């Protein structure tokens, strides 16, 4: 068995999985991750979590415990593919590691890799780098594009939005004007 071979003379890593929620407070995060050797933080599908948690993430990473951000997008077969939102960048600045190639569907595999690297003696930042590297895209891998860079996905969303505008009574001119503003991010 996997655990028997690796952990003959060593205790396994204490890995805590935490799921992001709009109601999760920094105090709850700290309580849940108290004595963890590593934290797998299942964040929103886009790779974001509430900004108020960043100080708790930073406190955890500065104490030598890596925090891995894993996307909660079970309908896809990839993880966080692009840091585009300020909240993503802020959590990375707090020391969190973004897992790119896998998501919540592979939570067991992520925990297994953490255990394997921990058994090799890796801790803290070294553990974070090793696990992140294991789940990173390598040269030649096909990196998925986020929906906002996919013309087909944009066209589908545009059509859904157009139908909504028709349903609420916008005139054809108002619809076109609104869709132009939507496409170019104007208010």
Secondary structure, 3 states (H helix, E strand, C coil): CHHHHHCCCCCCCCEEEEECCCCCCHHHHHHHHCCCCEEEEEECCCCCCCHHHHHHHHHHHHCCCEEEEEECCCCCCCCCCCCCCHHHHHHHHCCCEECCCCCHHHHHHHHHHHHHHHHCCCCHHHHHHHHHHHCCCCCCCCCCCCHHHCHHHHHHHHHHHHHHHHHCCCCHHHHHHHHHHHHCCCC
